[in-house]
Amino acid sequence: MKQESQLRNEDGTVLVVALMMLVLLTLLGISISSTSEVELQIAGNEMRYKENLYRADAAAMACAQIMEETTTIDMIIQNDYIIPFTTGQTMESQGWVYNDNFWDGNVIVGTDTLTPGTVDAVLDPDGNSRYVAVYAGVPPGEDFESGLREFTIFGRSTGIQGSRSIIRMGYRRVGGIAE
C-alpha cells in the first residue's frame, strides 16, 4: 500500500515542467537571435549591392552626359574613356569589361593606355566609380549618311570588401563624331 501512495505522489512535477519550459524557451530565444543576425547580414549585403548598382548607374549616366555635352567626339584620336569600334568589339567579345586590370587603366589600346573616366566626387566621394564608352558604329537599319552613331556605355562601381557592379547601356548620337 505504501508503494501505491508513492506512485501517486506528484511532489516536484511542477519543478520538472518548469525546467522543461525554461529549456524550450531558451532554445527558442537562441534560434530567434541567430535568425535575426542572418537577417541583418542579408540586409547589409542588399544595401551594399544597391549602393554599388546605383553608383555604377550614375557612372554610366555621367558618361552619357559628358558625351551629350561634347560638341565633337574624335574617334581617330584615342580619348581617355572612348574605345574605337574594332577594339570595342574585341573588348566585348573577350570580356575585358569584367577584368579588374581593364578598370585600373592597364589596358593598351593601339599605342595608348586606356584610362576609364572617374565619376565626379559629388556622385562618388570614394572615387570607386568609373565609366567607359565603346563606339559600336552605325545602328542597324541606318545608313552612314544619316549621322546616327551608336555607343555602348559601361559604368562600374567597386565597394566594400571588393563587391562590384557593372552597368551596360546603349547611347545613340546624331552628328558631332569625327571618324
N, C-alpha and C positions, 0 to 999 in steps of 0.2 A: 503494500500500500504506500509505503514511503516512496517507492520509485515512481509511482504514478503522480504523486504530488510534485516531484522534481521535474517531471516532463511538462507539467502544466505551469511550472514557474516561469514567468516571462520577464523576470528582472533582467535589465541590461539590453533588451531588444531595441529600445529607443536609441540607446547609445550606438549600437551596430548600424541601425538605419541612418542615423545622423552622420556617422563616419562614411557610409556609402554615398550619401548625398553630397557630402563635402568633397569626396574624391571625384564624383561625377561633375560637380560644378567647377572644380579645379581644372579638370581635363577640358571642359567646355571653354573656360577662360583662356587657357593656353592656345587652344585651337583658334579662337577668335582673334587673339593677339597676333599669331603668326599670319593669319589671313589678312589682317589689317596691314602688316608690314609688306606683304606681297602686293597688295593693292596700292600702297604708297609708292613702291618701286615702279609699278606699271604706270601710274600717273606721272611720275618723274620722267620716265622714258618717253611717254607720249608728249610731254611738254618739250623735251629736247628735240624730238623728231619734228614737231610742228615749228619750233623756232628755227631749226635748220632749213626746213622746207620753205618757210616764208622768207628767210634771208636769201636762199638760192633764187626764189622767185623775184625778190627785189633786185638781185644782181642782174638777172635776165632782163627785167623791165628797165633798169638803169642803162643797160647796153642799148636796148631799143630806143630809149630816149636820146642817148648820145648820137646814135645813127640818124635819128629823125632831125636833130638839130644841126648835123653836119651837112654843109651845102654840097660838097663833092667828096665821095669816097673813092680813093685811088686804089684800084685793085692791082695795079702794076707794081707799085712800091709796097713792100710788106709793112703793114701797120702793126702796132703792138697787139691789138686784140682781134683783127680781122684776118682770117685764113683764106687764101685763094682757093679756087674751085678744085683743082687737081689734088692739092694737099688736103683739102676738106673732105673729099671723097675717101682718101686713104685714112684720114683720121677717124671717120665714122665706121668704115668697114673693119678697121683693126682695133677699134675700141679704145683709142687714145684717151678719150674723154673720161674714162673710168680709171685712168692711171694717175697716181699722185705726182709722178715726175712731170707730167704734162702741165698740171696746175701750178707746180712750183717753178715753172719757167725754164725747164731743162730740155725743151724740145726745139730742135733746129729745123726751121722751115726755109728751104732754099739756102741762103747764106746768113740768114738772121736767126737769132734765138727768139722764139715766141714767148712773150710775156703777157699772160692773160690780164685783163684790166681788173683793178681792185675797186670795190664799191666805196663810195663816199663814206667818211667816218660817221656821218649822221645816220645812215642806214645800218652800218655795222661798225660800231666803235672798236671792236677787236680786230678788224681787218681780215676776217676769215672768209669773206665772200668775194668771189671772183666771177668774171664773165669772159666769154669769147664768142665771136660770130664767125660762122663758116659760110662763105659765099657758095650758094648752090646753083647759080646760073639763072637761066630763063625758066619761068614756071611752065608746067605742061599746058599745052593749048595756046600759048602765047608765041609770038614771033620776036626776033631780036630787035626789030624796029620799034616795037611797042614801048620800049624803055622800061618795062616792068622787070625787076630783078628780085630774086628770092634768096633769103639767108636763113640759116638755122642758128639760133642763139642758144648757148648753153650758159646756165648760171649754176654755181656750185658754192656750197657753204660747208665748212668744217667746224664742228662744235666740240663740246666737251667729250673727252675720252675717245677722240678720233671718229666720232659719228659724222657721217656725210650725207648730204642730199644734193642731187643733181636735177636740174630742170632743163627740159628741152622744149623750145618753142619756135614757131615759124615767124618770119618777118618778111614782108614784101615792101618794095620801094619802087617808085617811078622816078626815073632820071637821077641825075647827080652822081653817076658812077662812071669813073674813068677805067676802061678795060683795056 
